Each structure stands twice: as C-alpha cells, then as structure tokens.
Amino acid sequence: MTRPASYDFARLGPPPGSVVVVCGGCGGIGAAVVKGCLATGLDTIVLDLQATHDANPPPAEAQFIAMDAFNEAQVKGAFMAIAKDYAAIDAVLNLIGAGKPPRPLVDTPTDDFDEVVHRNLRASFMISKYAMPLLKASGAGSLVHTATGMAIRTIPGVGPYAAAKAGVIGLTRALAIENGPEVRVNVIAPGGVSNKVKVTGNDARGPGGMEISAIMKSMPMRRFADPDDMVAPFLFLAGPSSGFITGQTLHVNGGAITP
C-alpha cells in the first residue's frame, strides 16, 4: 500500500489531481461535496440519475455518467465506463440513498421495505463491488459510504430507512476488514441536514412528528447541519491524511448523538 512520506496538515483532503467518484452528486450533500472536490483541484466524476442531473446539474468541470443505483447493470456499466478513461480511482464517495414517508414498521408494505433496503444497502453493496477493482489499483483507495444517525438512535416512522442504513454500517466494517490495506472503507452518519428538514416556524415537525424547535434546542450546536458542513469530513476520509482510519463510523450531527 502506498503510504505518504509525511502528512500535509495544511491539506487534509486528497491532493490535487486525485480521481474522485461521487455517487449521488447532483443534489443536497452530494452537490456540496462535488463543489468541494472541484474547488480543491480534484478530477471529479458524478454518478446519479439522469432526471436528478437534469433538475440540478453539477458544474461543467465535473464529468457526469447517468446511473440508477437500483439497477445492477447500470452500476456495473458506470464503473466500466470509468475504467476506459482511468486505470485507477483514488476515492469513491457514496451519498446515494432514499427513504419513504414515515409510517410504523408493522404498517409498511413489504414492497416499500424492500425498495428502501435496495436503494440504500443493496445500492451501497453494488457500488462497493464494482468500484473495488479500480480503488485497489490505486494502491491506497478510499471508499466512503453514507449512513444516518437514525441507524444508531432511531425514531418512530423511519424503521426501513434506519434498518437499511444500519446495514450500511455493517457493510462498511466488513469491506474494511476484507479489503485492507489497499483500500480503506469508512462511513459518515449525518444528523439532520437543513436541505432535508423544513426548519421554519415553531410548529414545524421533522421525521417521527418531532417538533423542529425542540430538536434543535436539544442539540449542543442548536441548529441543523448545512450541506457544506459535510464536505470536509468526506474529503478528509477520502484523502491520505486519514490513512490509518478504516472500518469507522464518523458521526457529523452537531452533538445530537454521542455514541
């Protein structure tokens, strides 16, 4: 495995020119991460749904490949397309995931449960499977998945999503054990993010019917995250300065959960 001769503490993310793939890079946190990658000189490839791209296209400097992570053939094809241009990739940042409107688990249709598991856990598995050869070819690749704080401390109504993201944490640990030292695998668990939760009004409510104002008062930082708050953690885990970190869950939640 390639090991840096010394750490550049002035730059904790990947060095300029590194090849980084951002899965789910056309919206929310993913769009912020893509902008951060481009701003720091990274060769950035975005994989996302064509419809999401059309609604919120990434900057022109980023290469885009349409991919539905629900479809294995498209996931495989996306990484085959990347392999035509790159012998190796330095990092894959996977921000793909989706839930369903809140409802109790016992009232959840089985098809809805399966869809949430597929779009979160199964999608993360397939991205890992088809990205791994290119990551290993770099000699020091980094794969960063996305979970949620609700995988650790869930709330009513989000059972399928919480279960699927808890599975992503387990998947991350298994991948880290099986693919080191050539590839490090970690997962970021965001808390509430302002682009996903409406925070206006004292009576606004989040998932599970909890009052937004009460949630924020219980948090040490007294606010939800902005998508930009997630950029540095992703870049840090993608880069060589986190070279001795693997199999870990990094909680970025303003202190809402302290596991």
C-alpha positions, 0 to 999 in steps of 0.5 A: 500500500502506498503510504505518504512520506509525511502528512500535509496538515495544511491539506487534509483532503486528497491532493490535487489531481486525485480521481474522485467518484461521487455517487449521488452528486447532483443534489443536497450533500452530494452537490456540496461535496462535488463543489468541494472536490472541484474547488480543491483541484480534484478530477471529479466524476458524478454518478446519479440519475439522469432526471436528478442531473437534469433538475440540478446539474453539477458544474461543467468541470465535473464529468457526469455518467447517468446511473440508477443505483437500483439497477445492477447493470447500470452500476456495473456499466458506470464503473466500466465506463470509468475504467476506459478513461482511468486505470485507477480511482483514488476515492469513491464517495457514496451519498446515494440513498432514499427513504419513504414517508414515515409510517410504523414498521408493522404498517409498511408494505413489504414492497416499500421495505424492500425498495428502501433496503435496495436503494440504500444497502443493496445500492451501497453493496453494488457500488462497493463491488464494482468500484473495488477493482479500480480503488485497489489499483490505486494502491491506497483507495478510499471508499466512503459510504453514507449512513444516518444517525437514525441507524444508531438512535432511531425514531418512530416512522423511519424503521426501513430507512434506519434498518437499511442504513444500519446495514450500511454500517455493517457493510462498511466494517466488513469491506474494511476488514476484507479489503485492507490495506489497499483500500480503506472503507469508512462511513459518515452518519449525518444528523439532520441536514437543513436541505432535508428538514423544513426548519421554519416556524415553531410548529414545524415537525421533522421525521417521527412528528418531532417538533423542529424547535425542540430538536434543535434546542436539544442539540449542543450546536442548536441548529441543523447541519448545512450541506457544506458542513459535510464536505470536509469530513468526506474529503478528509476520509477520502484523502491520505491524511486519514490513512490509518482510519478504516472500518469507522463510523464518523458521526457529523450531527452537531452533538445530537448523538454521542455514541 
